[in-house]
Amino acid sequence: MNKWIRVLMVLGVILFITANTILITRENGSVSRINYISDWSKIRETDIVHSLAADGVIEEADTIYIMADQEKTIEEFLVKEGDQVEAGTTLFIYQSNQVDRQTSFLDSEIESLLAKRNSVEALIDEWSSLTPPASADTFADPVYSGEATDFEEWDPWTALENPQSADPSEWQQTMDKEIGEKRLELEKIEAEIEKLEKQKAFLQNERDDLAVTSPVDGIVKKLRPNEKQVITIASNEKVLTGKLTEEELPEVKEGMRVNILSHLFESRPTGEVSKITRMPAGADDGTSLYPFTVTLDEQHSDVQYGYHVTADIILNEMQGVPVVFAKSIRDQGDQSFIWVLNENGITEKREIEKGLEDGGLYAVTSGGQTGELYVTRPGKTVKEAPFITPLEPHRLNRGALKNITCKQVLKHILIGVLQH
């Protein structure tokens, strides 16, 4: 009995091996043409940035030097180092002794003329208020008795050639003549006052010229009272300055976008390369260094002068493009392809065009769509054929199992065992 059992077992093994050999070697055998895929991913969309990191320092965009007139003496400084100034802020003034003396003299002359003008106006008002008498008897003493002035008191009656025979019309004519003369004198006084006021305004302009103001908004960086270059102002606009090596110089162009990075501030300043100096300024480890400047898009209050930062210069960029892992791409001559797990359950060899590469990811400019599945680590055995993946029990649910027949279950188990 045991002998027959051993014979049957040997025959079973031989039959099993023979059946598998036939299935695997058959030209149209389905088992041999199934791919077992254990590592796959989804084509996702992201930005690919090719950048160059360079060290830099935050500095003032412009430095303004205020020069002192060596023929003048500075009377007073109105600012000190570190002060914030605006365009038009007075920095210092020169001595103005002569201008002050001339201005004081003109003030005195103008004040005297104003007093004289007031007196003449009062006299004109007084005379204009007089009325002619009804007869000569009423002119007993018509002398002007107002406040004392710089003018001789005038008796309108004594001005007449024959007071006893004068009539009111003759008296009125005399009064009109005298009032007219006073008004003419008033015009001359006002003209003189206007002339002196113009002279005073001219002196005031000269005095204003003695005040030196800031041409820009900024910070007083240096104050040197005894030097010709008396004040140095750093403009409020900040820039980033750095240096490129010989190898980096050909890669960087003016107008390239820059991200400014540092742990010293929370903001994320951006800018662009505004200037590259083609003449080297020094060397480091045997390589020439070329200065460059980055103009900031916005001025951030937490970014201070003197901060050492990193300029992440964007050399090239592709935004919102499909990407795949570099290890998933297979190259054949000038062509590149990936293995795509298409909707028909087939492992498809798909030709693609590669774009920028960054951090182990390649941009796919054609041949791949966002959301498609592809083989992450394709082996040599992958071919265009149906594919299976490892069983993941934690993803199974009863609803899905109800739709699978026992025949399908046995078929897939057999295929999985044989393929594995």
Residue, then its C-alpha position, 0 to 999 in steps of 0.5 A: m500500500n505504501k508503495w502505491i502511495r509513493v508511486l502516485m505521489v511521484l506521478g503527481v509531482i511529475l504531472f505538476i512539473t510537466a503541466n507547468t512546463i507546458l504552460i510556461t513554454r507555450e507560445n501563447g501561454s498566458v502565464s508566461r506573459i503576465n507581469y508581477i508588479s510590486d512597486w508602482s507610483k502615480i504620475r503627479e504634477t509639481d514644479i521643477v526648479h533648477s536653481l543655483a545657491a549663492d551667498g549674499v549680504i543685504e546692503e543699501a541700494d545706493t549711498i549718497y555723499i553730502m559734501a560741505d562747502q569749504e568756503k562756508t562754516i557749518e553752524e549746526f548739525l541737525v541730525k546724528e548717525g543712525d537717524q532716519v531722514e526723509a527727502g527734504t530733511t535739513l541735515f545742517i546749516y551754515q553760519s548766516n551772520q551777514v544775512d541775519r544783519q541785513t534781514s534785521f535792518l530790513d525788518s526795522e525799515i519795514e516797521s518804520l514805513l508801516a507806522k508811517r503808512n498807518s498815520v497817513e491812512a488815519l489822516i486821510d480818513e480824518w479829512s475825508s470825514l470833514t464836511p464843508p461849513a455853511s458860512a465862513d463864521t463857522f471856520a473859527d478853528p478848523v485845524y486837524s486835532g487828531e493824534a500827533t504824526d510825522f506831518e505838519e498840522w494843516d488848517p484847511w481854512t488857512a489854506l484859502e486865500n480869503p477865508q472870509s469870502a470863501d464858500p463851501s465849494e472852494w473849501q471842498q476843492t482844497m480838501d480834495k487836493e490835499i487828500g489826493e496828495k496824501r493818497l499819492e504819498l501813501e502809494k509811494i510808502e506802499a511801493e517802498i514797503e513792497k520793495l523792501e519785502k522783496q529784498k527780505a525774501f531774497l535774503q530768506n532764499e539765501r538763508d534757505d541755501l544755507a540749509v542743506t537737506s537730504p536728497v533721499d529717504g534713508i539713514v545717516k550712515k556716517l557724520r564727519p564734521n571735519e571732512k569735506q565728505v561731511i555726511t553719508i546717507a544709506s538709502n532705504e531701499k535694500v538690495l542683495t549683493g554677492k559674488l559668482t565663481e567662474e563656473e557660475l558666471p555663464e549660468v546666471k543672467e540678468g533678469m533671473r528670479v531669486n528667492i532670498l533665504s535665511h533663518l534670520f527673518e520669517s518673510r520670504p523676500t524675492g527679487e531678480v538679478s539686476k546687475i552682473t559685473r563682468m570684471p572680477a573683484g578678487a579671487d577665492d581658492g584660485t577662481s575669480l569672483y564676479p559681483f552681482t546685485v539682486t533688486l528686491d521686489e518689496q522692502h521687508s521690515d524684518v530684513q536688516y542691513g548686513y544680514h548674510v543670506t542665501a540667494d537661490i537663483i532660479l536658472n530654469e523652471m517648469q511649473g505644474v508639469p507631470v513628473v516621474f522618478a528618474k529611476s523609472i525611466r529607461d533610455q534606449g539611444d536617443q529615446s526614453f520610455i517608462w512602463v505605464l499600467n494602463e486602464n486595460g490592465i496592460t503594462e504599456k511601454r510608453e515613450i516620453e520626452k524628458g524635461l528638467e530634472d531636480g532631486g531625482l524627479y524628471a519633468v515629462t513634457s510629452g508621453g505621460q499624463t498626470g494621474e497615470l500609474y507607472v512602474t517605479r522600478p522596472g526590471k528586465t523581465v517587464k514586458e508588454a502584457p497583463f500585470i498583477t500586483p501583490l495582494e493587500p488584504h487590508r484594502l479588501n472589503r466584503g462588497a468587492l469579494k461578493n462579485i468574484t466567483c470561485k473559478q476566478v479566485l482559483k485562476h488568479i491564485l494559480i497564476g500568482v503561484l506560478q508567476h511567483 
